[in-house]
Amino acid sequence: IWGFPPVPAFESRDLPTGQQVFGGMTCTVLDTPGHTPGGVSYYFPDEKAVFTGDALFYRSLGRTDFPGGDHDTLLHSIRKVLFALPEETAVLPGHGPATSIGNERRNNPFCGDFV
């Protein structure tokens, strides 16, 4: 697509999931595939923040129409993994405004209680 050469598939198993320490901060690598195979999010419990990349956005979610994307898998990642985080957790997506887990759980028209 767009003239870029194909890249090898990334498998989340190539990245150690679970707790890691970065610069003295505890981080949990979460498996959140769906937008892409092997997608992950980075949860910093002490900072009450999760970096979701292109899985979850303010009032939206990631595209799944690219090769390897899967809508049902993404919904599972959001509802069962990300929405399991404390509701005050800040969601810092790959682009767009920040939000919170509770806000998206209640109001996201694609995957929240709003549906």
N, CA, C and O atoms as CSV, one atom per row, in Angstrom:
chain,resi,resn,atom,element,x,y,z
A,1,ILE,N,N,0.843,-1.173,0.000
A,1,ILE,CA,C,0.000,0.000,0.000
A,1,ILE,C,C,0.893,1.243,0.000
A,1,ILE,O,O,1.903,1.287,0.702
A,2,TRP,N,N,0.523,2.230,-0.774
A,2,TRP,CA,C,1.244,3.492,-0.919
A,2,TRP,C,C,2.712,3.306,-1.319
A,2,TRP,O,O,3.533,4.190,-1.070
A,3,GLY,N,N,3.050,2.174,-1.933
A,3,GLY,CA,C,4.397,1.955,-2.429
A,3,GLY,C,C,5.420,1.524,-1.390
A,3,GLY,O,O,6.600,1.393,-1.714
A,4,PHE,N,N,4.997,1.300,-0.142
A,4,PHE,CA,C,5.930,0.837,0.882
A,4,PHE,C,C,6.116,-0.670,0.755
A,4,PHE,O,O,5.162,-1.385,0.448
A,5,PRO,N,N,7.327,-1.160,0.985
A,5,PRO,CA,C,7.531,-2.610,0.923
A,5,PRO,C,C,6.870,-3.292,2.114
A,5,PRO,O,O,6.721,-2.676,3.169
A,6,PRO,N,N,6.468,-4.557,1.963
A,6,PRO,CA,C,5.882,-5.271,3.105
A,6,PRO,C,C,6.902,-5.430,4.223
A,6,PRO,O,O,8.106,-5.510,3.978
A,7,VAL,N,N,6.411,-5.474,5.435
A,7,VAL,CA,C,7.286,-5.699,6.594
A,7,VAL,C,C,6.870,-7.018,7.242
A,7,VAL,O,O,5.711,-7.420,7.142
A,8,PRO,N,N,7.798,-7.684,7.896
A,8,PRO,CA,C,7.435,-8.944,8.562
A,8,PRO,C,C,6.391,-8.702,9.642
A,8,PRO,O,O,6.396,-7.660,10.299
A,9,ALA,N,N,5.509,-9.655,9.821
A,9,ALA,CA,C,4.475,-9.565,10.852
A,9,ALA,C,C,5.118,-9.508,12.228
A,9,ALA,O,O,6.073,-10.231,12.512
A,10,PHE,N,N,4.586,-8.645,13.073
A,10,PHE,CA,C,5.047,-8.534,14.451
A,10,PHE,C,C,4.131,-9.385,15.309
A,10,PHE,O,O,2.908,-9.293,15.199
A,11,GLU,N,N,4.700,-10.191,16.140
A,11,GLU,CA,C,3.917,-11.012,17.059
A,11,GLU,C,C,4.132,-10.483,18.470
A,11,GLU,O,O,5.267,-10.269,18.895
A,12,SER,N,N,3.035,-10.272,19.195
A,12,SER,CA,C,3.165,-9.726,20.551
A,12,SER,C,C,3.994,-10.638,21.437
A,12,SER,O,O,4.548,-10.187,22.439
A,13,ARG,N,N,4.089,-11.923,21.080
A,13,ARG,CA,C,4.907,-12.820,21.904
A,13,ARG,C,C,6.395,-12.457,21.825
A,13,ARG,O,O,7.195,-12.906,22.645
A,14,ASP,N,N,6.758,-11.631,20.816
A,14,ASP,CA,C,8.139,-11.177,20.710
A,14,ASP,C,C,8.468,-10.127,21.767
A,14,ASP,O,O,9.639,-9.844,22.017
A,15,LEU,N,N,7.444,-9.553,22.383
A,15,LEU,CA,C,7.614,-8.530,23.408
A,15,LEU,C,C,7.178,-9.118,24.734
A,15,LEU,O,O,6.076,-9.658,24.835
A,16,PRO,N,N,8.007,-9.028,25.739
A,16,PRO,CA,C,7.608,-9.619,27.021
A,16,PRO,C,C,6.420,-8.874,27.625
A,16,PRO,O,O,6.496,-7.672,27.879
A,17,THR,N,N,5.328,-9.593,27.851
A,17,THR,CA,C,4.185,-8.974,28.506
A,17,THR,C,C,4.365,-9.098,30.006
A,17,THR,O,O,5.230,-9.831,30.486
A,18,GLY,N,N,3.545,-8.380,30.729
A,18,GLY,CA,C,3.671,-8.374,32.177
A,18,GLY,C,C,4.381,-7.122,32.626
A,18,GLY,O,O,4.502,-6.162,31.866
A,19,GLN,N,N,4.850,-7.128,33.856
A,19,GLN,CA,C,5.447,-5.928,34.427
A,19,GLN,C,C,6.907,-5.768,34.050
A,19,GLN,O,O,7.691,-6.716,34.085
A,20,GLN,N,N,7.242,-4.561,33.694
A,20,GLN,CA,C,8.600,-4.157,33.369
A,20,GLN,C,C,8.861,-2.874,34.148
A,20,GLN,O,O,7.925,-2.249,34.647
A,21,VAL,N,N,10.114,-2.482,34.254
A,21,VAL,CA,C,10.445,-1.209,34.901
A,21,VAL,C,C,11.217,-0.368,33.897
A,21,VAL,O,O,12.240,-0.796,33.362
A,22,PHE,N,N,10.705,0.846,33.648
A,22,PHE,CA,C,11.334,1.786,32.730
A,22,PHE,C,C,11.629,3.061,33.501
A,22,PHE,O,O,10.708,3.716,33.990
A,23,GLY,N,N,12.887,3.417,33.613
A,23,GLY,CA,C,13.254,4.656,34.289
A,23,GLY,C,C,12.673,4.763,35.682
A,23,GLY,O,O,12.305,5.855,36.115
A,24,GLY,N,N,12.584,3.648,36.392
A,24,GLY,CA,C,12.046,3.643,37.739
A,24,GLY,C,C,10.533,3.592,37.805
A,24,GLY,O,O,9.964,3.575,38.897
A,25,MET,N,N,9.857,3.564,36.636
A,25,MET,CA,C,8.394,3.478,36.607
A,25,MET,C,C,7.977,2.065,36.238
A,25,MET,O,O,8.524,1.464,35.313
A,26,THR,N,N,7.001,1.541,36.970
A,26,THR,CA,C,6.475,0.219,36.669
A,26,THR,C,C,5.522,0.317,35.498
A,26,THR,O,O,4.644,1.180,35.475
A,27,CYS,N,N,5.691,-0.567,34.523
A,27,CYS,CA,C,4.860,-0.595,33.330
A,27,CYS,C,C,4.401,-2.019,33.095
A,27,CYS,O,O,5.190,-2.956,33.219
A,28,THR,N,N,3.135,-2.190,32.757
A,28,THR,CA,C,2.623,-3.495,32.378
A,28,THR,C,C,2.310,-3.448,30.891
A,28,THR,O,O,1.541,-2.604,30.431
A,29,VAL,N,N,2.916,-4.364,30.145
A,29,VAL,CA,C,2.654,-4.474,28.715
A,29,VAL,C,C,1.401,-5.333,28.551
A,29,VAL,O,O,1.367,-6.484,28.986
A,30,LEU,N,N,0.377,-4.766,27.922
A,30,LEU,CA,C,-0.902,-5.435,27.745
A,30,LEU,C,C,-1.078,-5.859,26.289
A,30,LEU,O,O,-0.814,-5.073,25.379
A,31,ASP,N,N,-1.514,-7.073,26.067
A,31,ASP,CA,C,-1.845,-7.534,24.723
A,31,ASP,C,C,-3.158,-6.891,24.305
A,31,ASP,O,O,-4.197,-7.153,24.910
A,32,THR,N,N,-3.121,-6.052,23.276
A,32,THR,CA,C,-4.333,-5.409,22.771
A,32,THR,C,C,-4.352,-5.459,21.239
A,32,THR,O,O,-4.378,-4.415,20.588
A,33,PRO,N,N,-4.341,-6.653,20.669
A,33,PRO,CA,C,-4.381,-6.758,19.204
A,33,PRO,C,C,-5.752,-6.385,18.655
A,33,PRO,O,O,-6.724,-6.246,19.398
A,34,GLY,N,N,-5.804,-6.231,17.368
A,34,GLY,CA,C,-7.050,-5.938,16.678
A,34,GLY,C,C,-6.840,-4.884,15.609
A,34,GLY,O,O,-7.155,-5.107,14.440
A,35,HIS,N,N,-6.299,-3.716,16.012
A,35,HIS,CA,C,-5.935,-2.710,15.002
A,35,HIS,C,C,-4.857,-3.315,14.119
A,35,HIS,O,O,-4.883,-3.181,12.895
A,36,THR,N,N,-3.926,-3.971,14.753
A,36,THR,CA,C,-2.885,-4.730,14.061
A,36,THR,C,C,-2.666,-6.020,14.841
A,36,THR,O,O,-2.934,-6.070,16.041
A,37,PRO,N,N,-2.182,-7.062,14.171
A,37,PRO,CA,C,-1.819,-8.263,14.922
A,37,PRO,C,C,-0.669,-7.919,15.868
A,37,PRO,O,O,0.238,-7.174,15.499
A,38,GLY,N,N,-0.706,-8.448,17.059
A,38,GLY,CA,C,0.380,-8.213,18.007
A,38,GLY,C,C,0.361,-6.857,18.665
A,38,GLY,O,O,1.346,-6.476,19.297
A,39,GLY,N,N,-0.730,-6.108,18.540
A,39,GLY,CA,C,-0.811,-4.791,19.152
A,39,GLY,C,C,-0.700,-4.870,20.669
A,39,GLY,O,O,-1.210,-5.803,21.290
A,40,VAL,N,N,-0.037,-3.896,21.253
A,40,VAL,CA,C,0.116,-3.832,22.701
A,40,VAL,C,C,-0.193,-2.422,23.186
A,40,VAL,O,O,-0.143,-1.459,22.420
A,41,SER,N,N,-0.510,-2.320,24.465
A,41,SER,CA,C,-0.678,-1.038,25.151
A,41,SER,C,C,0.239,-1.052,26.359
A,41,SER,O,O,0.571,-2.118,26.878
A,42,TYR,N,N,0.648,0.117,26.807
A,42,TYR,CA,C,1.570,0.236,27.931
A,42,TYR,C,C,0.859,0.911,29.100
A,42,TYR,O,O,0.495,2.084,29.028
A,43,TYR,N,N,0.669,0.158,30.167
A,43,TYR,CA,C,-0.063,0.639,31.341
A,43,TYR,C,C,0.909,0.961,32.463
A,43,TYR,O,O,1.707,0.116,32.867
A,44,PHE,N,N,0.837,2.193,32.965
A,44,PHE,CA,C,1.651,2.664,34.075
A,44,PHE,C,C,0.726,2.861,35.275
A,44,PHE,O,O,0.156,3.939,35.438
A,45,PRO,N,N,0.566,1.830,36.122
A,45,PRO,CA,C,-0.424,1.910,37.206
A,45,PRO,C,C,-0.154,3.023,38.210
A,45,PRO,O,O,-1.097,3.668,38.669
A,46,ASP,N,N,1.096,3.266,38.561
A,46,ASP,CA,C,1.391,4.311,39.543
A,46,ASP,C,C,1.073,5.707,38.999
A,46,ASP,O,O,0.728,6.613,39.757
A,47,GLU,N,N,1.192,5.866,37.683
A,47,GLU,CA,C,0.899,7.140,37.040
A,47,GLU,C,C,-0.552,7.218,36.596
A,47,GLU,O,O,-1.006,8.267,36.138
A,48,LYS,N,N,-1.290,6.107,36.731
A,48,LYS,CA,C,-2.702,6.025,36.326
A,48,LYS,C,C,-2.864,6.418,34.863
A,48,LYS,O,O,-3.701,7.255,34.526
A,49,ALA,N,N,-2.053,5.803,33.993
A,49,ALA,CA,C,-2.084,6.129,32.568
A,49,ALA,C,C,-1.817,4.888,31.731
A,49,ALA,O,O,-1.065,3.998,32.126
A,50,VAL,N,N,-2.454,4.850,30.561
A,50,VAL,CA,C,-2.206,3.780,29.600
A,50,VAL,C,C,-2.012,4.411,28.218
A,50,VAL,O,O,-2.803,5.251,27.788
A,51,PHE,N,N,-0.957,3.994,27.542
A,51,PHE,CA,C,-0.692,4.411,26.171
A,51,PHE,C,C,-1.294,3.340,25.267
A,51,PHE,O,O,-0.831,2.199,25.256
A,52,THR,N,N,-2.326,3.706,24.510
A,52,THR,CA,C,-3.086,2.726,23.741
A,52,THR,C,C,-2.740,2.672,22.261
A,52,THR,O,O,-3.303,1.857,21.528
A,53,GLY,N,N,-1.830,3.519,21.808
A,53,GLY,CA,C,-1.520,3.514,20.385
A,53,GLY,C,C,-2.777,3.793,19.580
A,53,GLY,O,O,-3.482,4.769,19.839
A,54,ASP,N,N,-3.061,2.931,18.596
A,54,ASP,CA,C,-4.246,3.118,17.764
A,54,ASP,C,C,-5.349,2.123,18.108
A,54,ASP,O,O,-6.197,1.831,17.265
A,55,ALA,N,N,-5.354,1.600,19.329
A,55,ALA,CA,C,-6.438,0.695,19.744
A,55,ALA,C,C,-7.665,1.490,20.182
A,55,ALA,O,O,-8.771,1.236,19.704
A,56,LEU,N,N,-7.479,2.443,21.081
A,56,LEU,CA,C,-8.595,3.189,21.660
A,56,LEU,C,C,-8.296,4.675,21.615
A,56,LEU,O,O,-7.208,5.118,21.984
A,57,PHE,N,N,-9.285,5.441,21.154
A,57,PHE,CA,C,-9.184,6.894,21.075
A,57,PHE,C,C,-10.346,7.520,21.826
A,57,PHE,O,O,-11.262,6.824,22.264
A,58,TYR,N,N,-10.302,8.847,21.973
A,58,TYR,CA,C,-11.440,9.596,22.498
A,58,TYR,C,C,-12.625,9.367,21.556
A,58,TYR,O,O,-12.595,9.775,20.395
A,59,ARG,N,N,-13.667,8.709,22.072
A,59,ARG,CA,C,-14.911,8.441,21.355
A,59,ARG,C,C,-14.728,7.657,20.050
A,59,ARG,O,O,-15.556,7.746,19.143
A,60,SER,N,N,-13.657,6.902,19.967
A,60,SER,CA,C,-13.435,6.121,18.759
A,60,SER,C,C,-12.534,4.939,19.066
A,60,SER,O,O,-12.130,4.726,20.209
A,61,LEU,N,N,-12.229,4.181,18.038
A,61,LEU,CA,C,-11.300,3.056,18.163
A,61,LEU,C,C,-10.524,2.939,16.871
A,61,LEU,O,O,-10.833,3.611,15.887
A,62,GLY,N,N,-9.522,2.091,16.875
A,62,GLY,CA,C,-8.631,1.967,15.731
A,62,GLY,C,C,-9.287,1.343,14.520
A,62,GLY,O,O,-10.268,0.608,14.633
A,63,ARG,N,N,-8.734,1.644,13.367
A,63,ARG,CA,C,-9.192,1.040,12.120
A,63,ARG,C,C,-8.830,-0.436,12.101
A,63,ARG,O,O,-7.840,-0.854,12.702
A,64,THR,N,N,-9.631,-1.204,11.416
A,64,THR,CA,C,-9.348,-2.637,11.287
A,64,THR,C,C,-9.411,-3.082,9.829
A,64,THR,O,O,-9.484,-4.278,9.545
A,65,ASP,N,N,-9.383,-2.122,8.907
A,65,ASP,CA,C,-9.491,-2.468,7.489
A,65,ASP,C,C,-8.139,-2.679,6.815
A,65,ASP,O,O,-8.094,-2.973,5.621
A,66,PHE,N,N,-7.050,-2.537,7.542
A,66,PHE,CA,C,-5.731,-2.836,6.997
A,66,PHE,C,C,-5.470,-4.334,7.105
A,66,PHE,O,O,-6.124,-5.021,7.888
A,67,PRO,N,N,-4.516,-4.847,6.322
A,67,PRO,CA,C,-4.205,-6.288,6.428
A,67,PRO,C,C,-3.860,-6.677,7.868
A,67,PRO,O,O,-3.035,-6.031,8.514
A,68,GLY,N,N,-4.494,-7.729,8.354
A,68,GLY,CA,C,-4.239,-8.214,9.707
A,68,GLY,C,C,-5.148,-7.613,10.757
A,68,GLY,O,O,-5.214,-8.131,11.872
A,69,GLY,N,N,-5.850,-6.537,10.441
A,69,GLY,CA,C,-6.779,-5.933,11.391
A,69,GLY,C,C,-8.000,-6.816,11.574
A,69,GLY,O,O,-8.429,-7.489,10.637
A,70,ASP,N,N,-8.562,-6.817,12.775
A,70,ASP,CA,C,-9.735,-7.639,13.053
A,70,ASP,C,C,-10.631,-6.915,14.055
A,70,ASP,O,O,-10.246,-6.697,15.204
A,71,HIS,N,N,-11.814,-6.551,13.613
A,71,HIS,CA,C,-12.727,-5.749,14.433
A,71,HIS,C,C,-13.127,-6.463,15.727
A,71,HIS,O,O,-13.093,-5.857,16.798
A,72,ASP,N,N,-13.503,-7.738,15.641
A,72,ASP,CA,C,-13.915,-8.481,16.841
A,72,ASP,C,C,-12.774,-8.603,17.839
A,72,ASP,O,O,-12.993,-8.512,19.047
A,73,THR,N,N,-11.559,-8.808,17.344
A,73,THR,CA,C,-10.387,-8.901,18.221
A,73,THR,C,C,-10.139,-7.563,18.906
A,73,THR,O,O,-9.827,-7.524,20.096
A,74,LEU,N,N,-10.274,-6.470,18.162
A,74,LEU,CA,C,-10.072,-5.149,18.747
A,74,LEU,C,C,-11.120,-4.866,19.829
A,74,LEU,O,O,-10.787,-4.360,20.900
A,75,LEU,N,N,-12.372,-5.190,19.548
A,75,LEU,CA,C,-13.414,-4.996,20.561
A,75,LEU,C,C,-13.119,-5.805,21.815
A,75,LEU,O,O,-13.316,-5.317,22.928
A,76,HIS,N,N,-12.650,-7.031,21.647
A,76,HIS,CA,C,-12.275,-7.857,22.806
A,76,HIS,C,C,-11.141,-7.187,23.582
A,76,HIS,O,O,-11.189,-7.118,24.810
A,77,SER,N,N,-10.133,-6.699,22.882
A,77,SER,CA,C,-8.996,-6.039,23.538
A,77,SER,C,C,-9.449,-4.829,24.346
A,77,SER,O,O,-8.966,-4.596,25.455
A,78,ILE,N,N,-10.371,-4.065,23.787
A,78,ILE,CA,C,-10.841,-2.866,24.478
A,78,ILE,C,C,-11.719,-3.240,25.663
A,78,ILE,O,O,-11.492,-2.782,26.783
A,79,ARG,N,N,-12.715,-4.070,25.413
A,79,ARG,CA,C,-13.698,-4.377,26.461
A,79,ARG,C,C,-13.146,-5.244,27.582
A,79,ARG,O,O,-13.489,-5.036,28.745
A,80,LYS,N,N,-12.305,-6.204,27.257
A,80,LYS,CA,C,-11.825,-7.155,28.266
A,80,LYS,C,C,-10.470,-6.777,28.873
A,80,LYS,O,O,-10.174,-7.169,30.002
A,81,VAL,N,N,-9.657,-6.033,28.151
A,81,VAL,CA,C,-8.323,-5.677,28.658
A,81,VAL,C,C,-8.294,-4.214,29.115
A,81,VAL,O,O,-8.029,-3.938,30.285
A,82,LEU,N,N,-8.560,-3.295,28.216
A,82,LEU,CA,C,-8.455,-1.876,28.571
A,82,LEU,C,C,-9.562,-1.445,29.530
A,82,LEU,O,O,-9.287,-0.737,30.499
A,83,PHE,N,N,-10.800,-1.853,29.283
A,83,PHE,CA,C,-11.889,-1.449,30.167
A,83,PHE,C,C,-11.822,-2.136,31.528
A,83,PHE,O,O,-12.591,-1.793,32.426
A,84,ALA,N,N,-10.920,-3.095,31.695
A,84,ALA,CA,C,-10.703,-3.721,33.008
A,84,ALA,C,C,-9.813,-2.858,33.894
A,84,ALA,O,O,-9.707,-3.105,35.096
A,85,LEU,N,N,-9.168,-1.840,33.306
A,85,LEU,CA,C,-8.316,-0.940,34.090
A,85,LEU,C,C,-9.195,-0.020,34.930
A,85,LEU,O,O,-10.371,0.164,34.615
A,86,PRO,N,N,-8.642,0.559,35.992
A,86,PRO,CA,C,-9.431,1.491,36.812
A,86,PRO,C,C,-9.987,2.633,35.967
A,86,PRO,O,O,-9.326,3.122,35.051
A,87,GLU,N,N,-11.197,3.046,36.282
A,87,GLU,CA,C,-11.879,4.023,35.436
A,87,GLU,C,C,-11.194,5.383,35.406
A,87,GLU,O,O,-11.388,6.140,34.455
A,88,GLU,N,N,-10.396,5.715,36.422
A,88,GLU,CA,C,-9.690,7.007,36.408
A,88,GLU,C,C,-8.417,6.977,35.571
A,88,GLU,O,O,-7.747,8.002,35.445
A,89,THR,N,N,-8.068,5.834,35.000
A,89,THR,CA,C,-6.856,5.713,34.198
A,89,THR,C,C,-6.938,6.608,32.968
A,89,THR,O,O,-7.885,6.517,32.187
A,90,ALA,N,N,-5.937,7.475,32.798
A,90,ALA,CA,C,-5.861,8.336,31.619
A,90,ALA,C,C,-5.521,7.486,30.407
A,90,ALA,O,O,-4.619,6.650,30.461
A,91,VAL,N,N,-6.241,7.700,29.318
A,91,VAL,CA,C,-5.966,7.035,28.039
A,91,VAL,C,C,-5.213,8.028,27.176
A,91,VAL,O,O,-5.720,9.102,26.850
A,92,LEU,N,N,-3.985,7.650,26.810
A,92,LEU,CA,C,-3.130,8.486,25.973
A,92,LEU,C,C,-2.958,7.755,24.644
A,92,LEU,O,O,-2.100,6.882,24.515
A,93,PRO,N,N,-3.789,8.120,23.646
A,93,PRO,CA,C,-3.764,7.402,22.379
A,93,PRO,C,C,-2.611,7.836,21.484
A,93,PRO,O,O,-1.879,8.776,21.792
A,94,GLY,N,N,-2.470,7.127,20.367
A,94,GLY,CA,C,-1.408,7.443,19.414
A,94,GLY,C,C,-1.549,8.820,18.805
A,94,GLY,O,O,-0.555,9.425,18.405
A,95,HIS,N,N,-2.772,9.325,18.728
A,95,HIS,CA,C,-3.028,10.698,18.277
A,95,HIS,C,C,-4.416,11.091,18.742
A,95,HIS,O,O,-5.238,10.239,19.078
A,96,GLY,N,N,-4.665,12.381,18.757
A,96,GLY,CA,C,-5.943,12.888,19.246
A,96,GLY,C,C,-5.889,13.184,20.736
A,96,GLY,O,O,-4.865,12.982,21.388
A,97,PRO,N,N,-7.030,13.675,21.273
A,97,PRO,CA,C,-7.046,14.089,22.677
A,97,PRO,C,C,-7.015,12.913,23.650
A,97,PRO,O,O,-7.423,11.799,23.322
A,98,ALA,N,N,-6.528,13.190,24.835
A,98,ALA,CA,C,-6.540,12.204,25.915
A,98,ALA,C,C,-7.969,12.048,26.420
A,98,ALA,O,O,-8.816,12.917,26.213
A,99,THR,N,N,-8.216,10.933,27.080
A,99,THR,CA,C,-9.514,10.661,27.670
A,99,THR,C,C,-9.272,9.803,28.904
A,99,THR,O,O,-8.163,9.805,29.439
A,100,SER,N,N,-10.266,9.079,29.363
A,100,SER,CA,C,-10.060,8.175,30.487
A,100,SER,C,C,-10.805,6.875,30.217
A,100,SER,O,O,-11.718,6.830,29.393
A,101,ILE,N,N,-10.415,5.840,30.906
A,101,ILE,CA,C,-11.077,4.544,30.755
A,101,ILE,C,C,-12.557,4.672,31.102
A,101,ILE,O,O,-13.404,4.193,30.348
A,102,GLY,N,N,-12.885,5.301,32.215
A,102,GLY,CA,C,-14.276,5.448,32.624
A,102,GLY,C,C,-15.103,6.234,31.619
A,102,GLY,O,O,-16.242,5.876,31.321
A,103,ASN,N,N,-14.523,7.301,31.103
A,103,ASN,CA,C,-15.203,8.128,30.114
A,103,ASN,C,C,-15.524,7.310,28.867
A,103,ASN,O,O,-16.641,7.365,28.354
A,104,GLU,N,N,-14.550,6.557,28.385
A,104,GLU,CA,C,-14.769,5.749,27.180
A,104,GLU,C,C,-15.705,4.579,27.455
A,104,GLU,O,O,-16.538,4.238,26.615
A,105,ARG,N,N,-15.574,3.969,28.615
A,105,ARG,CA,C,-16.465,2.850,28.963
A,105,ARG,C,C,-17.930,3.309,28.929
A,105,ARG,O,O,-18.804,2.571,28.473
A,106,ARG,N,N,-18.186,4.507,29.405
A,106,ARG,CA,C,-19.562,5.022,29.462
A,106,ARG,C,C,-20.033,5.630,28.140
A,106,ARG,O,O,-21.214,5.523,27.809
A,107,ASN,N,N,-19.142,6.262,27.381
A,107,ASN,CA,C,-19.573,7.141,26.284
A,107,ASN,C,C,-19.074,6.800,24.887
A,107,ASN,O,O,-19.524,7.419,23.924
A,108,ASN,N,N,-18.178,5.856,24.738
A,108,ASN,CA,C,-17.651,5.571,23.406
A,108,ASN,C,C,-18.744,4.904,22.568
A,108,ASN,O,O,-19.224,3.831,22.936
A,109,PRO,N,N,-19.149,5.517,21.450
A,109,PRO,CA,C,-20.259,4.976,20.663
A,109,PRO,C,C,-19.926,3.691,19.914
A,109,PRO,O,O,-20.828,3.060,19.361
A,110,PHE,N,N,-18.657,3.284,19.879
A,110,PHE,CA,C,-18.264,2.089,19.163
A,110,PHE,C,C,-18.051,0.881,20.053
A,110,PHE,O,O,-18.145,-0.256,19.590
A,111,CYS,N,N,-17.763,1.117,21.337
A,111,CYS,CA,C,-17.415,-0.027,22.185
A,111,CYS,C,C,-17.810,0.142,23.636
A,111,CYS,O,O,-17.580,-0.771,24.428
A,112,GLY,N,N,-18.395,1.267,24.025
A,112,GLY,CA,C,-18.729,1.499,25.410
A,112,GLY,C,C,-20.151,1.117,25.747
A,112,GLY,O,O,-20.871,0.560,24.918
A,113,ASP,N,N,-20.548,1.418,26.963
A,113,ASP,CA,C,-21.905,1.143,27.424
A,113,ASP,C,C,-22.936,1.869,26.564
A,113,ASP,O,O,-24.092,1.455,26.476
A,114,PHE,N,N,-22.501,2.955,25.933
A,114,PHE,CA,C,-23.351,3.752,25.055
A,114,PHE,C,C,-23.963,2.897,23.953
A,114,PHE,O,O,-25.095,3.129,23.527
A,115,VAL,N,N,-23.194,1.895,23.491
A,115,VAL,CA,C,-23.665,1.007,22.428
A,115,VAL,C,C,-24.901,0.294,22.910
A,115,VAL,O,O,-25.476,-0.511,22.177
